[in-house]
Amino acid sequence: MFYNSYVIDLHMDRLLTTALTQIKKQVLECAHSLTQFKSEQCIVYIEGIEVIHLFLVHVKTIFSRLYNYE
């Protein structure tokens, strides 16, 4: 099944929004704790946001390029 560029962009934007919302929730939950262990977890979650964002941007780019070459 082929999708146009708009549908791919919309789907990737939804994936990105969902992923970032879930990680943001985790960051806010662990930020309420003042223990050293939880503080380190917050850093990991924040780094996770960047990794997921970059991954989804690359996936979106790949799908867009594949669509444009068809």
PyMOL Python script that loads the backbone (N, CA, C, O; Angstrom):
from pymol import cmd

cmd.read_pdbstr("""\
ATOM      1  N   MET A   1       0.846  -1.179   0.000  1.00  0.00           N
ATOM      2  CA  MET A   1       0.000   0.000   0.000  1.00  0.00           C
ATOM      3  C   MET A   1       0.889   1.240   0.000  1.00  0.00           C
ATOM      4  O   MET A   1       1.801   1.358   0.818  1.00  0.00           O
ATOM      5  N   PHE A   2       0.623   2.142  -0.903  1.00  0.00           N
ATOM      6  CA  PHE A   2       1.420   3.360  -1.021  1.00  0.00           C
ATOM      7  C   PHE A   2       0.712   4.521  -0.331  1.00  0.00           C
ATOM      8  O   PHE A   2      -0.507   4.669  -0.415  1.00  0.00           O
ATOM      9  N   TYR A   3       1.493   5.323   0.338  1.00  0.00           N
ATOM     10  CA  TYR A   3       0.958   6.494   1.018  1.00  0.00           C
ATOM     11  C   TYR A   3       1.562   7.736   0.397  1.00  0.00           C
ATOM     12  O   TYR A   3       2.708   7.722  -0.053  1.00  0.00           O
ATOM     13  N   ASN A   4       0.790   8.805   0.375  1.00  0.00           N
ATOM     14  CA  ASN A   4       1.380  10.048  -0.114  1.00  0.00           C
ATOM     15  C   ASN A   4       2.211  10.693   0.996  1.00  0.00           C
ATOM     16  O   ASN A   4       2.146  10.286   2.156  1.00  0.00           O
ATOM     17  N   SER A   5       2.971  11.680   0.627  1.00  0.00           N
ATOM     18  CA  SER A   5       3.897  12.330   1.556  1.00  0.00           C
ATOM     19  C   SER A   5       3.169  12.926   2.762  1.00  0.00           C
ATOM     20  O   SER A   5       3.679  12.874   3.881  1.00  0.00           O
ATOM     21  N   TYR A   6       1.996  13.482   2.543  1.00  0.00           N
ATOM     22  CA  TYR A   6       1.237  14.090   3.638  1.00  0.00           C
ATOM     23  C   TYR A   6       0.867  13.054   4.688  1.00  0.00           C
ATOM     24  O   TYR A   6       0.990  13.318   5.884  1.00  0.00           O
ATOM     25  N   VAL A   7       0.413  11.870   4.257  1.00  0.00           N
ATOM     26  CA  VAL A   7       0.025  10.820   5.201  1.00  0.00           C
ATOM     27  C   VAL A   7       1.236  10.322   5.979  1.00  0.00           C
ATOM     28  O   VAL A   7       1.148  10.081   7.183  1.00  0.00           O
ATOM     29  N   ILE A   8       2.374  10.167   5.290  1.00  0.00           N
ATOM     30  CA  ILE A   8       3.598   9.747   5.968  1.00  0.00           C
ATOM     31  C   ILE A   8       4.002  10.785   7.008  1.00  0.00           C
ATOM     32  O   ILE A   8       4.325  10.431   8.142  1.00  0.00           O
ATOM     33  N   ASP A   9       3.988  12.060   6.636  1.00  0.00           N
ATOM     34  CA  ASP A   9       4.349  13.123   7.570  1.00  0.00           C
ATOM     35  C   ASP A   9       3.409  13.138   8.771  1.00  0.00           C
ATOM     36  O   ASP A   9       3.856  13.280   9.909  1.00  0.00           O
ATOM     37  N   LEU A  10       2.121  12.994   8.523  1.00  0.00           N
ATOM     38  CA  LEU A  10       1.140  13.015   9.601  1.00  0.00           C
ATOM     39  C   LEU A  10       1.356  11.844  10.548  1.00  0.00           C
ATOM     40  O   LEU A  10       1.316  12.007  11.767  1.00  0.00           O
ATOM     41  N   HIS A  11       1.584  10.656   9.981  1.00  0.00           N
ATOM     42  CA  HIS A  11       1.801   9.467  10.802  1.00  0.00           C
ATOM     43  C   HIS A  11       3.076   9.602  11.638  1.00  0.00           C
ATOM     44  O   HIS A  11       3.067   9.280  12.826  1.00  0.00           O
ATOM     45  N   MET A  12       4.157  10.069  11.042  1.00  0.00           N
ATOM     46  CA  MET A  12       5.415  10.232  11.766  1.00  0.00           C
ATOM     47  C   MET A  12       5.287  11.307  12.849  1.00  0.00           C
ATOM     48  O   MET A  12       5.847  11.167  13.937  1.00  0.00           O
ATOM     49  N   ASP A  13       4.561  12.362  12.554  1.00  0.00           N
ATOM     50  CA  ASP A  13       4.353  13.400  13.563  1.00  0.00           C
ATOM     51  C   ASP A  13       3.578  12.842  14.753  1.00  0.00           C
ATOM     52  O   ASP A  13       3.880  13.175  15.899  1.00  0.00           O
ATOM     53  N   ARG A  14       2.586  11.999  14.491  1.00  0.00           N
ATOM     54  CA  ARG A  14       1.826  11.378  15.585  1.00  0.00           C
ATOM     55  C   ARG A  14       2.711  10.454  16.405  1.00  0.00           C
ATOM     56  O   ARG A  14       2.634  10.451  17.633  1.00  0.00           O
ATOM     57  N   LEU A  15       3.566   9.657  15.727  1.00  0.00           N
ATOM     58  CA  LEU A  15       4.487   8.783  16.450  1.00  0.00           C
ATOM     59  C   LEU A  15       5.429   9.594  17.332  1.00  0.00           C
ATOM     60  O   LEU A  15       5.668   9.256  18.491  1.00  0.00           O
ATOM     61  N   LEU A  16       5.950  10.655  16.764  1.00  0.00           N
ATOM     62  CA  LEU A  16       6.881  11.512  17.494  1.00  0.00           C
ATOM     63  C   LEU A  16       6.201  12.140  18.699  1.00  0.00           C
ATOM     64  O   LEU A  16       6.766  12.150  19.793  1.00  0.00           O
ATOM     65  N   THR A  17       5.001  12.661  18.513  1.00  0.00           N
ATOM     66  CA  THR A  17       4.268  13.295  19.609  1.00  0.00           C
ATOM     67  C   THR A  17       3.970  12.298  20.718  1.00  0.00           C
ATOM     68  O   THR A  17       4.135  12.615  21.896  1.00  0.00           O
ATOM     69  N   THR A  18       3.532  11.096  20.354  1.00  0.00           N
ATOM     70  CA  THR A  18       3.221  10.067  21.350  1.00  0.00           C
ATOM     71  C   THR A  18       4.468   9.670  22.130  1.00  0.00           C
ATOM     72  O   THR A  18       4.432   9.570  23.356  1.00  0.00           O
ATOM     73  N   ALA A  19       5.569   9.446  21.422  1.00  0.00           N
ATOM     74  CA  ALA A  19       6.811   9.045  22.081  1.00  0.00           C
ATOM     75  C   ALA A  19       7.297  10.129  23.038  1.00  0.00           C
ATOM     76  O   ALA A  19       7.664   9.840  24.177  1.00  0.00           O
ATOM     77  N   LEU A  20       7.298  11.369  22.575  1.00  0.00           N
ATOM     78  CA  LEU A  20       7.786  12.455  23.417  1.00  0.00           C
ATOM     79  C   LEU A  20       6.879  12.688  24.621  1.00  0.00           C
ATOM     80  O   LEU A  20       7.362  13.025  25.702  1.00  0.00           O
ATOM     81  N   THR A  21       5.566  12.511  24.446  1.00  0.00           N
ATOM     82  CA  THR A  21       4.631  12.674  25.560  1.00  0.00           C
ATOM     83  C   THR A  21       4.883  11.634  26.635  1.00  0.00           C
ATOM     84  O   THR A  21       4.878  11.954  27.823  1.00  0.00           O
ATOM     85  N   GLN A  22       5.105  10.384  26.226  1.00  0.00           N
ATOM     86  CA  GLN A  22       5.353   9.314  27.191  1.00  0.00           C
ATOM     87  C   GLN A  22       6.667   9.542  27.952  1.00  0.00           C
ATOM     88  O   GLN A  22       6.729   9.341  29.165  1.00  0.00           O
ATOM     89  N   ILE A  23       7.701   9.955  27.241  1.00  0.00           N
ATOM     90  CA  ILE A  23       8.980  10.187  27.911  1.00  0.00           C
ATOM     91  C   ILE A  23       8.896  11.407  28.815  1.00  0.00           C
ATOM     92  O   ILE A  23       9.460  11.404  29.909  1.00  0.00           O
ATOM     93  N   LYS A  24       8.208  12.436  28.378  1.00  0.00           N
ATOM     94  CA  LYS A  24       8.044  13.628  29.212  1.00  0.00           C
ATOM     95  C   LYS A  24       7.352  13.266  30.522  1.00  0.00           C
ATOM     96  O   LYS A  24       7.726  13.761  31.586  1.00  0.00           O
ATOM     97  N   LYS A  25       6.346  12.405  30.441  1.00  0.00           N
ATOM     98  CA  LYS A  25       5.641  11.947  31.637  1.00  0.00           C
ATOM     99  C   LYS A  25       6.608  11.249  32.595  1.00  0.00           C
ATOM    100  O   LYS A  25       6.573  11.489  33.802  1.00  0.00           O
ATOM    101  N   GLN A  26       7.465  10.391  32.056  1.00  0.00           N
ATOM    102  CA  GLN A  26       8.445   9.692  32.885  1.00  0.00           C
ATOM    103  C   GLN A  26       9.436  10.667  33.520  1.00  0.00           C
ATOM    104  O   GLN A  26       9.802  10.525  34.686  1.00  0.00           O
ATOM    105  N   VAL A  27       9.863  11.654  32.739  1.00  0.00           N
ATOM    106  CA  VAL A  27      10.814  12.642  33.269  1.00  0.00           C
ATOM    107  C   VAL A  27      10.179  13.423  34.418  1.00  0.00           C
ATOM    108  O   VAL A  27      10.815  13.639  35.449  1.00  0.00           O
ATOM    109  N   LEU A  28       8.933  13.845  34.242  1.00  0.00           N
ATOM    110  CA  LEU A  28       8.257  14.602  35.291  1.00  0.00           C
ATOM    111  C   LEU A  28       8.041  13.757  36.542  1.00  0.00           C
ATOM    112  O   LEU A  28       8.159  14.259  37.659  1.00  0.00           O
ATOM    113  N   GLU A  29       7.727  12.489  36.362  1.00  0.00           N
ATOM    114  CA  GLU A  29       7.530  11.608  37.511  1.00  0.00           C
ATOM    115  C   GLU A  29       8.826  11.429  38.297  1.00  0.00           C
ATOM    116  O   GLU A  29       8.816  11.500  39.526  1.00  0.00           O
ATOM    117  N   CYS A  30       9.925  11.201  37.614  1.00  0.00           N
ATOM    118  CA  CYS A  30      11.175  10.978  38.343  1.00  0.00           C
ATOM    119  C   CYS A  30      11.761  12.281  38.857  1.00  0.00           C
ATOM    120  O   CYS A  30      12.568  12.261  39.786  1.00  0.00           O
ATOM    121  N   ALA A  31      11.382  13.403  38.285  1.00  0.00           N
ATOM    122  CA  ALA A  31      11.904  14.690  38.753  1.00  0.00           C
ATOM    123  C   ALA A  31      11.365  15.049  40.134  1.00  0.00           C
ATOM    124  O   ALA A  31      11.974  15.847  40.846  1.00  0.00           O
ATOM    125  N   HIS A  32      10.235  14.473  40.518  1.00  0.00           N
ATOM    126  CA  HIS A  32       9.668  14.762  41.829  1.00  0.00           C
ATOM    127  C   HIS A  32      10.452  14.099  42.951  1.00  0.00           C
ATOM    128  O   HIS A  32      10.321  14.485  44.113  1.00  0.00           O
ATOM    129  N   SER A  33      11.258  13.116  42.617  1.00  0.00           N
ATOM    130  CA  SER A  33      12.063  12.432  43.632  1.00  0.00           C
ATOM    131  C   SER A  33      13.416  13.134  43.749  1.00  0.00           C
ATOM    132  O   SER A  33      13.978  13.579  42.748  1.00  0.00           O
ATOM    133  N   LEU A  34      13.922  13.229  44.940  1.00  0.00           N
ATOM    134  CA  LEU A  34      15.180  13.943  45.161  1.00  0.00           C
ATOM    135  C   LEU A  34      16.363  13.006  45.365  1.00  0.00           C
ATOM    136  O   LEU A  34      17.463  13.466  45.671  1.00  0.00           O
ATOM    137  N   THR A  35      16.159  11.706  45.201  1.00  0.00           N
ATOM    138  CA  THR A  35      17.264  10.770  45.418  1.00  0.00           C
ATOM    139  C   THR A  35      18.240  10.836  44.246  1.00  0.00           C
ATOM    140  O   THR A  35      17.866  11.196  43.130  1.00  0.00           O
ATOM    141  N   GLN A  36      19.479  10.487  44.514  1.00  0.00           N
ATOM    142  CA  GLN A  36      20.528  10.503  43.488  1.00  0.00           C
ATOM    143  C   GLN A  36      20.189   9.542  42.354  1.00  0.00           C
ATOM    144  O   GLN A  36      20.376   9.868  41.182  1.00  0.00           O
ATOM    145  N   PHE A  37      19.688   8.356  42.703  1.00  0.00           N
ATOM    146  CA  PHE A  37      19.352   7.363  41.683  1.00  0.00           C
ATOM    147  C   PHE A  37      18.305   7.903  40.722  1.00  0.00           C
ATOM    148  O   PHE A  37      18.428   7.747  39.507  1.00  0.00           O
ATOM    149  N   LYS A  38      17.279   8.536  41.267  1.00  0.00           N
ATOM    150  CA  LYS A  38      16.214   9.076  40.413  1.00  0.00           C
ATOM    151  C   LYS A  38      16.731  10.227  39.557  1.00  0.00           C
ATOM    152  O   LYS A  38      16.320  10.372  38.406  1.00  0.00           O
ATOM    153  N   SER A  39      17.620  11.042  40.101  1.00  0.00           N
ATOM    154  CA  SER A  39      18.180  12.144  39.323  1.00  0.00           C
ATOM    155  C   SER A  39      18.942  11.620  38.108  1.00  0.00           C
ATOM    156  O   SER A  39      18.864  12.189  37.019  1.00  0.00           O
ATOM    157  N   GLU A  40      19.682  10.525  38.310  1.00  0.00           N
ATOM    158  CA  GLU A  40      20.412   9.922  37.194  1.00  0.00           C
ATOM    159  C   GLU A  40      19.442   9.346  36.169  1.00  0.00           C
ATOM    160  O   GLU A  40      19.705   9.397  34.968  1.00  0.00           O
ATOM    161  N   GLN A  41      18.321   8.799  36.636  1.00  0.00           N
ATOM    162  CA  GLN A  41      17.316   8.285  35.712  1.00  0.00           C
ATOM    163  C   GLN A  41      16.734   9.413  34.865  1.00  0.00           C
ATOM    164  O   GLN A  41      16.473   9.225  33.677  1.00  0.00           O
ATOM    165  N   CYS A  42      16.534  10.564  35.457  1.00  0.00           N
ATOM    166  CA  CYS A  42      16.005  11.711  34.707  1.00  0.00           C
ATOM    167  C   CYS A  42      16.922  12.067  33.548  1.00  0.00           C
ATOM    168  O   CYS A  42      16.457  12.365  32.448  1.00  0.00           O
ATOM    169  N   ILE A  43      18.215  12.036  33.796  1.00  0.00           N
ATOM    170  CA  ILE A  43      19.179  12.345  32.736  1.00  0.00           C
ATOM    171  C   ILE A  43      19.051  11.324  31.603  1.00  0.00           C
ATOM    172  O   ILE A  43      19.098  11.682  30.427  1.00  0.00           O
ATOM    173  N   VAL A  44      18.888  10.050  31.970  1.00  0.00           N
ATOM    174  CA  VAL A  44      18.737   9.005  30.958  1.00  0.00           C
ATOM    175  C   VAL A  44      17.474   9.231  30.139  1.00  0.00           C
ATOM    176  O   VAL A  44      17.495   9.091  28.916  1.00  0.00           O
ATOM    177  N   TYR A  45      16.375   9.578  30.801  1.00  0.00           N
ATOM    178  CA  TYR A  45      15.127   9.833  30.073  1.00  0.00           C
ATOM    179  C   TYR A  45      15.255  11.020  29.133  1.00  0.00           C
ATOM    180  O   TYR A  45      14.760  10.976  28.007  1.00  0.00           O
ATOM    181  N   ILE A  46      15.914  12.080  29.585  1.00  0.00           N
ATOM    182  CA  ILE A  46      16.088  13.262  28.737  1.00  0.00           C
ATOM    183  C   ILE A  46      16.940  12.915  27.516  1.00  0.00           C
ATOM    184  O   ILE A  46      16.650  13.364  26.407  1.00  0.00           O
ATOM    185  N   GLU A  47      17.996  12.112  27.721  1.00  0.00           N
ATOM    186  CA  GLU A  47      18.795  11.666  26.581  1.00  0.00           C
ATOM    187  C   GLU A  47      17.957  10.788  25.659  1.00  0.00           C
ATOM    188  O   GLU A  47      18.133  10.816  24.441  1.00  0.00           O
ATOM    189  N   GLY A  48      17.047  10.009  26.236  1.00  0.00           N
ATOM    190  CA  GLY A  48      16.159   9.163  25.446  1.00  0.00           C
ATOM    191  C   GLY A  48      15.263   9.968  24.531  1.00  0.00           C
ATOM    192  O   GLY A  48      14.976   9.551  23.408  1.00  0.00           O
ATOM    193  N   ILE A  49      14.819  11.119  25.004  1.00  0.00           N
ATOM    194  CA  ILE A  49      13.993  11.995  24.164  1.00  0.00           C
ATOM    195  C   ILE A  49      14.755  12.372  22.902  1.00  0.00           C
ATOM    196  O   ILE A  49      14.206  12.330  21.801  1.00  0.00           O
ATOM    197  N   GLU A  50      16.013  12.739  23.063  1.00  0.00           N
ATOM    198  CA  GLU A  50      16.816  13.147  21.914  1.00  0.00           C
ATOM    199  C   GLU A  50      17.032  11.988  20.948  1.00  0.00           C
ATOM    200  O   GLU A  50      16.969  12.169  19.732  1.00  0.00           O
ATOM    201  N   VAL A  51      17.286  10.793  21.490  1.00  0.00           N
ATOM    202  CA  VAL A  51      17.524   9.625  20.646  1.00  0.00           C
ATOM    203  C   VAL A  51      16.272   9.271  19.851  1.00  0.00           C
ATOM    204  O   VAL A  51      16.351   9.028  18.647  1.00  0.00           O
ATOM    205  N   ILE A  52      15.122   9.238  20.512  1.00  0.00           N
ATOM    206  CA  ILE A  52      13.873   8.899  19.827  1.00  0.00           C
ATOM    207  C   ILE A  52      13.546   9.952  18.771  1.00  0.00           C
ATOM    208  O   ILE A  52      13.109   9.619  17.670  1.00  0.00           O
ATOM    209  N   HIS A  53      13.756  11.203  19.105  1.00  0.00           N
ATOM    210  CA  HIS A  53      13.488  12.271  18.138  1.00  0.00           C
ATOM    211  C   HIS A  53      14.345  12.095  16.884  1.00  0.00           C
ATOM    212  O   HIS A  53      13.837  12.169  15.765  1.00  0.00           O
ATOM    213  N   LEU A  54      15.639  11.863  17.071  1.00  0.00           N
ATOM    214  CA  LEU A  54      16.531  11.688  15.923  1.00  0.00           C
ATOM    215  C   LEU A  54      16.143  10.460  15.104  1.00  0.00           C
ATOM    216  O   LEU A  54      16.154  10.498  13.873  1.00  0.00           O
ATOM    217  N   PHE A  55      15.797   9.363  15.796  1.00  0.00           N
ATOM    218  CA  PHE A  55      15.395   8.142  15.100  1.00  0.00           C
ATOM    219  C   PHE A  55      14.157   8.381  14.237  1.00  0.00           C
ATOM    220  O   PHE A  55      14.126   7.995  13.068  1.00  0.00           O
ATOM    221  N   LEU A  56      13.143   9.015  14.809  1.00  0.00           N
ATOM    222  CA  LEU A  56      11.908   9.243  14.056  1.00  0.00           C
ATOM    223  C   LEU A  56      12.105  10.222  12.905  1.00  0.00           C
ATOM    224  O   LEU A  56      11.477  10.084  11.855  1.00  0.00           O
ATOM    225  N   VAL A  57      12.969  11.201  13.099  1.00  0.00           N
ATOM    226  CA  VAL A  57      13.264  12.129  12.003  1.00  0.00           C
ATOM    227  C   VAL A  57      13.945  11.376  10.854  1.00  0.00           C
ATOM    228  O   VAL A  57      13.640  11.618   9.686  1.00  0.00           O
ATOM    229  N   HIS A  58      14.871  10.460  11.187  1.00  0.00           N
ATOM    230  CA  HIS A  58      15.535   9.680  10.142  1.00  0.00           C
ATOM    231  C   HIS A  58      14.552   8.751   9.431  1.00  0.00           C
ATOM    232  O   HIS A  58      14.597   8.616   8.208  1.00  0.00           O
ATOM    233  N   VAL A  59      13.673   8.115  10.188  1.00  0.00           N
ATOM    234  CA  VAL A  59      12.672   7.245   9.578  1.00  0.00           C
ATOM    235  C   VAL A  59      11.766   8.047   8.655  1.00  0.00           C
ATOM    236  O   VAL A  59      11.457   7.610   7.546  1.00  0.00           O
ATOM    237  N   LYS A  60      11.346   9.207   9.108  1.00  0.00           N
ATOM    238  CA  LYS A  60      10.491  10.070   8.287  1.00  0.00           C
ATOM    239  C   LYS A  60      11.218  10.466   7.005  1.00  0.00           C
ATOM    240  O   LYS A  60      10.617  10.470   5.930  1.00  0.00           O
ATOM    241  N   THR A  61      12.488  10.794   7.106  1.00  0.00           N
ATOM    242  CA  THR A  61      13.281  11.171   5.937  1.00  0.00           C
ATOM    243  C   THR A  61      13.391  10.005   4.955  1.00  0.00           C
ATOM    244  O   THR A  61      13.259  10.190   3.746  1.00  0.00           O
ATOM    245  N   ILE A  62      13.633   8.806   5.481  1.00  0.00           N
ATOM    246  CA  ILE A  62      13.745   7.626   4.617  1.00  0.00           C
ATOM    247  C   ILE A  62      12.442   7.374   3.874  1.00  0.00           C
ATOM    248  O   ILE A  62      12.450   7.147   2.664  1.00  0.00           O
ATOM    249  N   PHE A  63      11.321   7.412   4.593  1.00  0.00           N
ATOM    250  CA  PHE A  63      10.031   7.190   3.939  1.00  0.00           C
ATOM    251  C   PHE A  63       9.747   8.271   2.895  1.00  0.00           C
ATOM    252  O   PHE A  63       9.233   7.975   1.817  1.00  0.00           O
ATOM    253  N   SER A  64      10.075   9.498   3.210  1.00  0.00           N
ATOM    254  CA  SER A  64       9.847  10.588   2.257  1.00  0.00           C
ATOM    255  C   SER A  64      10.690  10.393   1.006  1.00  0.00           C
ATOM    256  O   SER A  64      10.210  10.612  -0.106  1.00  0.00           O
ATOM    257  N   ARG A  65      11.947   9.983   1.180  1.00  0.00           N
ATOM    258  CA  ARG A  65      12.822   9.754   0.023  1.00  0.00           C
ATOM    259  C   ARG A  65      12.327   8.571  -0.807  1.00  0.00           C
ATOM    260  O   ARG A  65      12.318   8.636  -2.036  1.00  0.00           O
ATOM    261  N   LEU A  66      11.916   7.495  -0.142  1.00  0.00           N
ATOM    262  CA  LEU A  66      11.392   6.340  -0.872  1.00  0.00           C
ATOM    263  C   LEU A  66      10.160   6.728  -1.677  1.00  0.00           C
ATOM    264  O   LEU A  66       9.996   6.319  -2.826  1.00  0.00           O
ATOM    265  N   TYR A  67       9.306   7.517  -1.060  1.00  0.00           N
ATOM    266  CA  TYR A  67       8.087   7.943  -1.771  1.00  0.00           C
ATOM    267  C   TYR A  67       8.431   8.802  -2.986  1.00  0.00           C
ATOM    268  O   TYR A  67       7.831   8.660  -4.051  1.00  0.00           O
ATOM    269  N   ASN A  68       9.397   9.688  -2.812  1.00  0.00           N
ATOM    270  CA  ASN A  68       9.766  10.591  -3.914  1.00  0.00           C
ATOM    271  C   ASN A  68      10.455   9.858  -5.062  1.00  0.00           C
ATOM    272  O   ASN A  68      10.376  10.304  -6.206  1.00  0.00           O
ATOM    273  N   TYR A  69      11.134   8.731  -4.777  1.00  0.00           N
ATOM    274  CA  TYR A  69      11.805   7.974  -5.827  1.00  0.00           C
ATOM    275  C   TYR A  69      10.843   7.077  -6.597  1.00  0.00           C
ATOM    276  O   TYR A  69      11.165   6.636  -7.700  1.00  0.00           O
ATOM    277  N   GLU A  70       9.673   6.800  -6.036  1.00  0.00           N
ATOM    278  CA  GLU A  70       8.706   5.902  -6.692  1.00  0.00           C
ATOM    279  C   GLU A  70       8.151   6.555  -7.934  1.00  0.00           C
ATOM    280  O   GLU A  70       7.323   5.962  -8.626  1.00  0.00           O
TER     281      GLU A  70
END
""", "prot")
cmd.dss("prot")
cmd.show_as("cartoon", "prot")
cmd.util.cbc("prot")
cmd.orient("prot")
